Amino acid sequence: MERENIALPDGALGAIRFGSIGLGLALIAATFWAGWSGDDKTAKIALHAYHIGFIYALGLALGAMGFVMIFHQTNAGWSAALRRQFENVMASIWAPAGLFAFLVLMQWAYMTHFKDGDAFLFSWMNTAKYGNDHLLEKKAAYLNVPFFTVRAAAYFIIWIGLAGALYHFSTRQDTDADPRHSYNARKLSSVGLIAFAFTVAFAGFDWLMGLDFHWYSTMFGVYFFAGNAVSSVALVLLICVLLRKFGRMVGHYTEDHQHDMSKLLFAFTVFWAYIGFSQYFLIWYANIPEETAYYLVRKEPGTIWEKLSWALPIGHFILPFLFLLPRPRRRSMGWAALWAVWMLVMHALDLFYVVRPEAGDKFHWADVTGILGPILVMIGFVASRVAANPLIPVNDPRLAESLGHKNYV
């Protein structure tokens, strides 16, 4: 429990924090300029690329938030020592909130600049092109700008409120050692998980499935959560391994904790594949035009989307399944960190596959800057949280159980 083991020095991670945020903002500015200085098709590409980066950053925070509440609600004593890193990612929800605000500004600027063009992220907003669409008329009560704005505001209010309260309980307990904070966090989580499930599902409907209002899937909310869970576990696993490498959390993040984190990564990788296959199988079996259109575009022969249709099952499921299955591999910090990085890359490709086809198959350098910019900003915010407080919840009543945790499975 020495300070050198459970906290970083004052001013630590400064280069990562400011460098990551600064570079991220520069890439976002370059993405905006690429769309502004090009034609409406380039603006559409810039919007979709930035949207991928925003969703990626948001998913990291949401996945971590879900795990924090699950740990509290199930009274998971083994997780106490490493829960702070999930909390650090969760509390960085302010970064995606700011990124979303800029997305709204970016869409408004392009709509103003390209008055008669197709510079739209959400196709249903393009009334000049889809104003007389029968399906849009049927969905107009839900797909309209005022209600869309209200829903987005409600999502962020709920997420920021949950993240702020849970983070406050945890960090306040560091100073006053009051066990009631753990009780309050568990009580909040019982309600918070319900609100979390609904808001995450509907955010997935609005911000991903809503890119093409003709398409719908009742399973997409769960698919969105599954991807977020994989990416957040991968990021926290990577953070913990790096902290151990630099001599922190010794005795707090052990080989047994590493094994459980690897099992979580393995389990949610399988869960993602299960949901993805179930969605595909049901749509293929029903063969309804409004559902199959999504996959027809992505399985067009000779396109990058067709290649990704093969790369994702292999890279996002088969390879990690095989290489994380052996018990010795899951207990190896270096091996697990390698696959954590791999899964973070695969998650980016997954979102690219979901979002980017809506902007066509023409590629632009804004595809790279638009995706990396928001992710780097999020990394900078997470690094700030990691450096700000103790690396573990020092007075959590379940800490002793976590320190003695042994994994026999």
PyMOL commands that set and color helices and strands:
alter all, ss='L'
color gray80, all
select helices_A, chain A and resi 3-6+14-37+40-73+77-79+83-91+94-113+123-125+127-130+134-138+145-176+180-207+209-211+220-245+255-286+289-298+304-324+327-331+333-359+366-388+399-403
alter helices_A, ss='H'
color red, helices_A
deselect
rebuild
show_as cartoon
